[in-house]
Amino acid sequence: MKFLSTGSFVPPRRMTNQDFEKIVDTSDQWIVERTGIHARHVAEEETTLTMAMAAAKQAMEGVDPSAICLVLVATFTPDQATPSVASQLQQALGLPEEVLAYDINAACSGFLFALLTAERLLEAMPGKCALLVGAEKVSGRLDYTDRGTCILFGDGAGAAVVQADGRPTWADYGNRSNGSAIYTDEKGLLRMEGRQVYQFAVRTVTQSIRNVLEKAGLEPGQLDHVVCHQANHRIIEAVARHLGAPMELFFENLGEYGNTSAASIPLALDEMHRNGMLKSGQRVLLEGFGSGLSWGSYLFEW
Ligand code: UT7
């Protein structure tokens, strides 16, 4: 799979841990020690659609719109149930009508699932491209009196245009339905059993990465970059330790953005791309995990 371009957007409003000290019983020290998060960006007038649009426009710069045959938006926080964010993007970006455009709700695994879906569909559409977006306004789903969840999340969007190029890729993915680990309650607010999710993430992500490396016949040290869903520094550190892989392999920007759910992997990829960290031929492993519970690993060459 070839990434032709990337894009991203985060709202300008930045909420620091010190800002949270004023609204819930917490401290900068607790948040940093338990999560590695220092700040997150929070939407004001921005919507999931406007953030998705800003990221997608960047990713579409220099791309021929007629090459796009698929628009997938990973989100669990669409502004409205229907029409889909993807459908509205198709129209607003002036993309051809002959596209498949729909949203994917797999929460924090959403971008990974969109990528896996795109890979299968693009195999049947030679030369065509997919616009993939992860966009979330998680702030609209938070209970700002629940200190165990509200300090973790941020808003934003990331996007990429991808094309099947025949090079081999390797994947591992799954779902283990557990509706009580992360869910929205009757008011639509996000609830989470933090410790349970933490243990699931460390065990399952480590095993999923082992599975995909075994399929590819590679050792962790032969990877160039691992881009995990940016949920928690401690999760990433524990996964690296269990794999026996150096932390330098693992990209992190969660300190600035917190957990942006489906947006976190494309947001990270765009930052890495813009900073020149991604070189042609490098082995990149993407790892999504979260509500479902769901997870997915995807190994490819940049
Ligand atoms: O995309 C996937 C989404 N989810 C995740 O990635 C979350 C995974 N889980 C985690 O990251 C961690 O479980 C948390 C960061 C959410 C919590 O860390 P923890 O070490 O598992 O803490 P805990 O839930 O076991 O709580 C320990 C203590 C409790 O107090 P007591 O009962 O020991 O008195 C909590 O009430 O920390 C308290 N606590 C807080 N204290 C200060 C919980 N949240 C806060 C807070 N500030 N914000």
Residues whose N, C-alpha, C, O or C-beta is under 5 A from the ligand:
A	BS01	UT7	D25 T26 S27 W30 R34 T35 C108 R147 G148 I151 G194 R195 V197 Y198 A231 N232 F289 G290
